[in-house]
Amino acid sequence: MRYELAKIEDLQAVYDVVQHTIKTIYPKYYPAEVVDFFCELHSKDAILKDIENGYVSVLKIDGKIVATGCFVENHITRVYVMPEHQKKGYGTFIVKNIEKQISDKYDKANLDASLPAAALYEKLGFSTIKHERYPVENGVILAYEIMEKEF
C-alpha cells in the first residue's frame, strides 16, 4: 500500500475512482439530481486543478489507485474509496494522513460530509457544526453536514 501525491498522469484514475464511487454509493442516499450534482462538482477539470496545486493524494494497492484524498488549507474536500475496497480502513487511513498534514499548520480541520460519509467522519472525531441544505435541479435539495475536528 502506498499513499502519495497524485501526478498529472493519475488524473484519469482519480476521476474514475471518484465518479464510480459517486455513481455506485450515492444513489442509495440521494435522488438522481444530487448524484448528477456531485458528478459535475468533481469534474475532470476540478480534479486536474487540485492535482496541479498539489492538493490530491492517491492510495495505491498493488500499483492500482483505489482511493483518493484531497484537502485545501484546513478543508478536507474529496475523500473517495472504490466501493469494492471500502470497509478495509482505507478511508480512515487517508483521513488520518490528511489530518496530520493539516495539524502542522492549523488547530482544526473542517469538511462538508455527504450522507454516506458523515458516520465515518463522526467515528474519526468530527462533530457536526451545521446541517446544510443546498438546492440542486428540479427543486431537489442536497442535505449534508458541515463538520469540524479540533486538534
GUFISE-385823 format. One line per 8 residues: their letters; for each residue x negated, y, z of C-alpha. Coordinates in Angstrom, 2 decimals. Each point is the difference from the previous one (the first is absolute). Example, Ala and Ser with C-alpha at 12.3 -4.5 7.8 and 13.67 -1.06 7.14 Angstrom:
as	-12.30/-4.50/7.80 ~ -1.37/3.44/-0.66
This chain:
mryelaki	0.00/0.00/0.00 ~ -1.33/3.42/-0.99 ~ 1.49/3.41/0.71 ~ -1.59/2.75/-2.06 ~ 0.64/3.30/-1.75 ~ 1.96/-0.40/-3.21 ~ -1.75/0.77/-3.27 ~ 1.57/1.39/-3.17
edlqavyd	-0.15/-3.48/-1.52 ~ 2.22/-1.24/2.89 ~ 2.85/2.30/-1.07 ~ 2.08/-2.61/-1.82 ~ -0.37/-2.57/2.80 ~ 0.94/2.55/2.69 ~ 2.97/1.15/-2.07 ~ 1.09/-3.62/-0.47
vvqhtikt	-0.22/-0.72/3.74 ~ 2.07/3.07/0.86 ~ 2.64/-0.43/-2.71 ~ 0.39/-3.76/0.50 ~ 0.37/0.45/3.76 ~ 2.56/2.79/-0.37 ~ 2.05/-1.93/-2.58 ~ -0.07/-3.21/2.06
iypkyypa	0.49/1.27/3.58 ~ 1.87/3.32/-0.18 ~ 3.20/-1.32/-1.67 ~ 0.64/-1.94/3.23 ~ 0.20/3.34/1.87 ~ 0.93/2.68/-2.51 ~ 2.28/0.58/-3.01 ~ -1.46/0.08/-3.53
evvdffce	-0.25/3.80/-0.07 ~ -2.34/-0.04/3.00 ~ -2.09/-2.82/-1.47 ~ -0.35/2.04/-3.19 ~ -0.96/3.08/2.04 ~ -2.83/-1.90/1.72 ~ -1.21/-1.42/-3.32 ~ -0.18/3.50/-1.46
lhskdail	-1.58/1.46/3.16 ~ -2.80/-2.56/-0.24 ~ -0.64/0.52/-3.69 ~ -3.23/-0.93/-1.72 ~ -0.90/3.72/-0.20 ~ 0.55/0.49/3.76 ~ -2.13/-3.05/0.82 ~ -2.72/1.10/-2.43
kdiengyv	-0.17/3.44/1.62 ~ -0.35/-1.60/3.44 ~ -2.71/-2.40/-1.23 ~ -1.91/2.90/-1.56 ~ 0.20/1.88/3.32 ~ -1.33/-3.01/1.94 ~ 3.22/-0.56/1.95 ~ 0.77/-3.58/-1.11
svlkidgk	-1.52/-3.24/1.22 ~ 0.69/-3.55/-1.12 ~ 0.02/-3.34/1.76 ~ -1.47/-2.80/-2.10 ~ 0.43/-3.69/0.66 ~ -2.22/-2.20/-2.17 ~ -0.72/3.07/-2.14 ~ 3.69/0.75/-0.69
ivatgcfv	1.71/3.16/1.28 ~ 2.94/-1.10/2.16 ~ 0.60/3.15/2.06 ~ -0.73/3.70/0.10 ~ -0.16/2.79/2.53 ~ -0.09/3.77/-0.50 ~ -0.25/3.05/2.20 ~ -0.49/3.72/-0.42
enhitrvy	-1.41/1.84/3.00 ~ 1.98/-1.51/2.90 ~ 3.00/-1.11/-2.07 ~ 0.29/-3.67/-0.96 ~ 1.69/0.00/-3.38 ~ -0.03/-3.35/-1.83 ~ -0.50/-3.37/1.71 ~ 1.22/-2.94/-2.07
vmpehqkk	-0.67/-3.73/0.23 ~ 1.09/-2.35/-2.78 ~ 3.10/-1.89/1.23 ~ -1.71/-3.39/-0.34 ~ -2.81/1.25/2.27 ~ 2.20/1.56/2.70 ~ 0.20/-1.37/3.55 ~ -3.75/-0.74/0.00
gygtfivk	-1.13/3.09/1.89 ~ -1.26/1.90/-3.05 ~ 2.29/3.00/0.53 ~ -1.11/0.23/3.63 ~ -3.65/-0.30/-1.06 ~ 0.40/2.85/-2.51 ~ 1.84/2.31/2.42 ~ -2.60/-0.58/2.73
niekqisd	-2.79/0.85/-2.48 ~ 1.80/3.17/-1.04 ~ 0.62/0.94/3.63 ~ -3.73/-0.35/0.74 ~ -0.86/2.34/-2.87 ~ 2.67/2.53/0.98 ~ -1.00/-0.06/3.69 ~ -3.50/1.17/-0.93
kydkanld	1.49/3.42/-0.85 ~ 3.51/0.17/1.47 ~ 1.73/-0.78/3.29 ~ 3.08/-1.53/-1.65 ~ 1.21/-1.64/-3.19 ~ 3.38/0.41/-1.62 ~ 1.93/-1.70/-2.77 ~ 3.37/-0.29/-1.68
aslpaaal	1.18/-3.59/0.54 ~ 2.41/-1.76/-2.32 ~ 2.56/-2.25/1.67 ~ -1.96/-3.20/-0.76 ~ -3.22/1.47/1.47 ~ 1.30/1.77/3.11 ~ -0.10/-3.13/2.22 ~ -3.66/-0.65/-0.88
yeklgfst	-0.98/3.57/0.83 ~ 1.94/-0.12/3.26 ~ -1.82/-3.22/0.94 ~ -3.28/1.82/-0.69 ~ 0.85/2.79/2.43 ~ 1.65/2.58/-2.24 ~ 3.09/1.76/1.33 ~ 2.87/1.45/-1.99
ikherypv	0.04/3.75/0.43 ~ 2.78/0.65/-2.52 ~ 2.58/-1.94/-2.01 ~ -0.03/1.53/-3.46 ~ 2.45/-0.07/-2.88 ~ -0.89/0.95/-3.56 ~ 2.48/0.16/-2.89 ~ -0.96/-1.93/-3.12
engvilay	2.16/-0.65/-3.10 ~ 3.77/-0.52/-0.12 ~ 0.59/1.33/3.51 ~ -2.03/-2.82/1.53 ~ -1.96/0.85/3.14 ~ -3.45/-1.38/0.82 ~ -0.32/-0.59/3.74 ~ -3.48/-0.25/1.50
eimekef	-1.92/0.64/3.19 ~ -2.63/2.66/0.65 ~ -2.40/-1.68/2.40 ~ -3.05/1.05/1.97 ~ -2.73/-1.60/2.09 ~ -2.35/1.81/2.36 ~ -3.52/-1.30/0.51
